């Protein structure tokens, strides 16, 4: 955690503990959308995700006095969400075999070129992530709602753990360490999950752009 982020967390915590409504509004503006998006990787409906996020914010307010700063404020909030989302998924009867959390082990391999070193020009990360870099794609294609729909559909179709990792890393901008902490996976597993998720998202976009090019 950088010094700037650490100081920002401390200031926000002091304000929250003092009952500063504006500080809470700032926190909600910063993380609400991200939390809702991540909740949807655990629960089956938007309504359930909204309830999970609402419960998370209530827990943040009630628990801010106990926040010790051993992790970043963001990680602490996301961890609360994960706990709430798991509880809600279990309550709704959405149980997942433990093997589903090991999809980095039993899933068939994909194109080896997608598992090159992360500094290689052909590594998928240079093309597909983070989201802020997608503006390197053809502008008129990327701006189309159809293209974005293809991307979101590809992410939604991923195995759960791959979807969670790519959501945290490439959409919400979490660091590898934060992802490992939130999902309780090793750094190596996080990398494999991310590579496979990016690879599938990239493949879906490549197929879409091939069709797009054929119509020009």
C-alpha angles and dihedrals in degrees: 000000000000122000091245093053091045091053091046090052092050092050092048092048092051090050093047092049089051090054096250105170092195090058090054091047089052091051092049092048090051101046113014097092092044092050093049092049091050093046088059089065088066107033131051104231141043090236091056091047090052091052092048091052092046090051089048093055091048089052091049092055093045094045104039091099089060096048105116100185096240087134130023118282089245093054091048091052093046091049090055088051092050091052092048093045093051090049092049093047090052091048091051090051096249099142121170124200113244088242088069088067089057097058089128087070107044103030115107115256121260131211105322090220087072091063098057121132110292091244093056115108090232095051109120092235090069090059110028109031150103102019090237088068096054088091085079088075121089103299099220091048096045093050091056116104089222092061093048089048090054090052096048091045090052091052092045090053094055122107110270099257093045089050092050094048096048091044092053097040105036104024103032097030099233119164122245089252093053091050092050091050095047097045097033094233131134122255090251093052091046090055094049093047091049094047092051093046092049091046093056093044090049092048091052091051092046090054090048093049091048088058091043092053090049091060096052 
